[in-house]
Amino acid sequence: MNAKQLVVALLALLQVGITSVFAQAPDGPANPQSMVQGTAGGIASGDMSSRLSQIDGMVNQRMTALGVPAYCLVVIKNRQVVFQKPYGFANVDKQIPATNDTVFGLASLTKTFTALTLLSLVDRGLVGLDDPLSKYLDGLTPTYQSLTIRQLASMTAGVPKQLSQEVLWQEQMPILLNTPLASQPGSQFLYSNFSYRLLGSVIAKVTGRPYFEVVRETIFGPLGMDSSATTVLLQPTGRVAQGYGDNGGQGPLRAIAYKNPAISTAAGMLASTTDDLTKYVFGLMSGKLLSPAGYETLWKNRPPLSTGASSKWAFGWSAGRNPNFGGEFAVQMNGGTQGIASTIIILPETKSAVIALCNLRKPPVYDIAKVAARMAFGNATQVENTDEAPQDVGD
């Protein structure tokens, strides 16, 4: 081979390498274990690299300022993982670093899995969204019999937000059913974890199997989410992050126990990793987990309340055009309870997303993911207040 032929061959190999690095992943990221930088949609490579560097600095700065023990962040742009990085310690006392495979509680991000599982049953003709709850559950008091599945999934059923005590769901349900509704069904949005615990009972009754088994069969298994379950089931792996509290920033960092999954059930029992949630988000963005009508219900259809007011939250997600992302349509959800702060923001039109998991809950922690999304997808210097997912939802 002469010198000219050698140069041509080397250039061809280099081109193949470049193409493979920036190839789109049809079903998920090619290498979600490491931080990745590259081109992203309409944003030039250099601009995106600069944005990601600024995001990295922002996360480090805010973690230090807020005393955050561990934080894991993923940024996806145009079906590519352009940034994935763990920060800090999953266990401070033992100095165990966080990794992309560290298990965090999801709290109310669980509701997105509940809604997806419910709508898969709707697609199969096993559940009707406008059916009364009494069609699926026995022993209901008259007040709860006529509540519809759609109202429960949209948090418009009027189910109370709090009860005098919180116990195992099998003991809590009779207490709830003898508690008056907080509002007329369909008249207002009222965030209630009990609505989704009731939906978990519907899923179990219709399928004849425990809620978690149905979620595993419907979502975890098909997407290869092998590190997703509950903190209790995953504890033997040694990869579950220690949860922490600091009295809202007013006290020292202290280790705290996670809420019993048997209390939270379908409203907040699940746990996962950023690696697994990346698979989940790619699965959602593939458009293949539900029928087209199912996706419309999951992310788009937000029927107005009986008062005529709009409702932006339903089936596990807040949804709407977001001026911080150039008016792009966005769906998002947060989870929060003792030792847990979790966020997913998805821009379905450009197949972009931000995923964040943390083992300390307080309101400013949620801003890290929001600012990262604005820095990655919009103009972080021109931020407008928008109605977004509940920040601190307690399950």
N, C-alpha and C positions, 0 to 999 in steps of 0.2 A: 504493500500500500504506500503510495507516494505521499508527500507532505500535504498536497492539496486534498487528496482523498481523506487523509486523517482529519484534517480540519473540518471537512463536511460531515464526517461521521460524528465527531465530537459535538458539533452544533446540533445535529439531529438528536443525540442523546440528551443534551441540555434542554432542548425544546420539550422532549417527552417528560423530563423531570419537572419542568415548570408547569406543564399542563396537569400533571398528576397532583402537584401541590395545591393548585387552585381549582381542581375539579369539584363540581357540586356533588353533594352526597344525597342521592335520591331518597334514602330511607333513614339517614342520620349521619352524624359526623364520622369521618373516617378515623380520627384519632382524638377522642374526647378526653384523653388522660392528661394532655399538656396544653399550655397556652398556645393559641394559634393566631397569627396575624396574616392578613392578606387583603385582596380586593374584596369589596362588599357592595353589591348592588351598584347604584349610581355614584357611590362615594369612591373617589380615587384611592389607590393603594396608599399613597403618601399621606393623604388626609386622614384615612382610617387609622393608619399607624399612629399618627399624632393624637387622634381622638382616644385610642386605646391606651396610649401612654398617659394621657391626662386622666382617664378613668382609673388607671392603676394608682396614680398619685392621689387622686381624690379618695379612693377606698382606704389607702393607708392613713391618710390624714384624718379621716373621720373615725376610723377605728381607734386611733390613738386618742382623739378628743373625747370619744364616747366611752372608752374603756371596753370595747368589744373584744371578747376572747377569741372567737372564730367566725369567719365569714367566707362563704364560697360563692363565686360569681361566674356566670356564663353569659356571653353575648353572642347571639346568632344574627347574621345579616344575610339575606337572600339565600337561605338554606345552607349557609356555611357557619360553622363555629369559628368566629374570629377572635374570641377571647375566652379563656377558661382558666381560672386561678383560685386556689385555696389560700386563705390568709390565717395567721394566728394559730391558736391551740384549741384542739377539740377537748383537751383536758389540761387546765392550767397547772394544777398541782403536780400532775405526772409529766408535764411538758410533752404531751403527745400532740404533734402537729396535725392540723386539719389537712385532709387530702380531698381529691375529687370523689373519693369513695367513702368519705366519712358520712355516717348516717345521722340525719337531723330529723326531729319531729316536724311534721307538716302543718299540724293544727288545722285551720280551716281550709287550707288548700285541698284537704280531703274532700270537701264538698264538690270540687270539680270532678273528682273521680266518681263520686256518688251520682252526680248528674249525668255523666257520660254513661255509666252503667245503667241508670234508669232509662235513658233514651235508647240504649241498645235493646232493652226489653220492649220499648215502644215500637222500635223497628221490627221486632219479631212478632208483634201483635199480642204480647203478653200483658201489656199495661196500656191503659188509655189515659191521656193527660187530663181529660175533663171528666173522668170517672170520679165518683165520691170515694173518700177514704174507706168508707164502710164496705165497699166492694172487695177490699183486700184484707182488712183487719177486723177481727171480731172483738167484742167487748167494749166498743167505743161508747162514750156518753153521747147523748143527742147533739150536744154542741159541736162535737168533732166529727160526727158521722157524715155531714154534708160537705166538709172541706174537700176541695178537689186536689188531685195530684199536682196539677199545674200551679195552683195557689201555694201549695207547700214548697214546690221547687222554686217559685219566684218570690218567696218570703212575703206573700200578700194574704196569707190565710188568717192573719191576726193571732197566731200562736204567740203566747207571752215570751218575752225575752229571758226573764229570770223567774226562778221559783225560790221558795224559802230555803231549800237545801238541794245539794247536788249529790246524787248517789248513783249506784250502778243503774244502767238504763232499764233493766228488767224490773227494778224497784221504782225507778223514776216515772216510768210511763203511766202507771195508775194515778200517781200524784198529779201529773200533767193533765190527764183526761178529766180530772175533777176540779181543774182550775179554769175560771172564765177566760174567754178570749180577750185579748187586749184591744182589738178593733174589729169592725165589721169586715168580714172576709171580702177581699178585692178592693177595699177602700184606700189602703195605704201600704207602703213598704215598711215592714218591721222585721229587722234582722233577728232571727231566732234560731239558735242551734237545735232546739227541739223539733223544728220543722224538718230538718235533715235527719235527725235521729228517727223520726217517724218514717221518712222515706227509706231509710235503711231497713226498717222492719217490713216495709212493703216489698222491697227487693228480696229479703229472706223468705217471706211468705210465698211470693209468686214462684220462686225458683226451688223452694224446699231445701235451701242450703244456707249456711251462715253468710252474712253480708261479705265478710272478708274473702271467703272462698269464691264468691261470684265476681268480685273485683279482680282477684288474681286470675281467674279464668278468662275474664273479658278484656282486661287491660295489661296486667303485669306479664302474664305468660306470652301473649302474642307479640308484645314489644320487647321481650327479653329483659324486663326490669327485675333482675334477680336479687337486687339489694333493697327491695321495697316491701314493707310489711308493717309491723308496729315496732316501737322501741323495745317492747317486751320480747317479741319473737326474735328480734335482731341482736339483742344484748349479748348472746353467746359468741357472736362474731368478733367482739372486742372493738368494733368500729363505730359504736354509738357515741356521739358527742355528749359530754356532760352538759346539762342545762345549767344556766346561771341566772341570777337576779341581782339587781343593785338598787332596789327600791326607787326605780325610775330615775336613777342617776344621783339619788340623794344619800346613798349608803355604799359601803364597800361591796365588792363583787363576792358573791357567795354561791356555792353549789346548791341546786334545788332539784327536787324530783319531778319527773314528767307526770302529767295527769294520767290516771289509769285509763287505758284504751276502752275498757268496758264501761266507762262513764261517757266518753266522747262518742264512741261508735262511729256511725256514718257521717257525723259532723266534724270529726277532728282526730280520728284514731291513727291515721297512717303516718309512716315515716319513710324517708328515702334519701337518696344522694343526688348531687348535681349531675353525676354521670347518668343515673336512671331518669332523672327529670328531663335531661336533654333528649333521651329516647322518647319520653312522653310527649314533649313539645313537638318533636319531629313527627311523631305519630298523629298528633292533632292537626298539624299543618299539612299533612299528606292528603287530608280530605277523605280518607278511607276507613275511618273508625265508625262512621255513621252514614246513613243515607243522606242525600242532599237535603231532604226535609229535616232530618235530625240535626244537621249542622245549622240550618236556619233557626231552629228552636234553641239550640245551644248558645249561639252567639249573636243572632240578629233579631229575632222576634221578641220585642219587649212591649206587650200590649199595654195601653194606658190604663190607669186605675179607674175605678168607677166614678171618681171625682173629676176625671178628665186630665188629671196630672200625669206626667210621664213617669215611667219607671225604667231606670237604666240597669238594674241588676236582675238577673234571673239565671237559673240553672248553673249556679256556681261562679258566674262571671259578671263583672260590670262591663258595659260595652258602650262604645260611641266614638264619634270623631274626636280626635285629640289635637288641639292646636299646638301642643308642644312637639308633635311629630308631623308638622306640616299639614294638619287636618286629616291625617291618615286614620283609618278605622283601627281601634285598639280594644283588646279585651284584657282584663287583668283581675287578679285576685291576690289577697294577702291572707296569711294565717298568723295568729298570735295567741299564745297562752304561755304559762310559766315555762321559761327556758326556750322559747321558740319564737322566731320571727322569720316568716317565709314569704316570698313574692314570686309571681310569674306575670310577666307582661308580654303579650303576643300581638304582633301586627300581621294579621293573616294575609293582607294584600301583598306584602313584600316578603312574606315568609321570614320574618325577623322576630327576635324575642330577647328578653332578659330573664334570667333565673337567678334567684338569690336565696341562700339559706344561712341562718345565723342561730347561735345558741344563747342569745340574750334578747329579751323583748323589752323595748321601750319605743315610743313613737319616732324619735329621730333615726332609729335604725332603718326604718322603712324608706326613709328619704335617700339612702345610699343607692338602692336599686332604681328608684325613680330618677335620680340625677344621672346615674349611669346610662339609663335609657335615653334621656334627653341629650346627653353628650354623644351617644352613639348614633342616634337616629334624627335628632333635631338640632335646635339652637339652644344650648344650655344657658346662654346669656339673656335670652328672651323667653321667660317662663311665665305662662299664664296659669292661674288657679283653675282646676277642672274637677268635676265630680269623679272620684276614682274609687277603687275598691276599698272596703272598710279596712282601716289601719290596725285596729286592736280589737279583734272580735271574740277573744276569750274562749276558743275551743281548738 
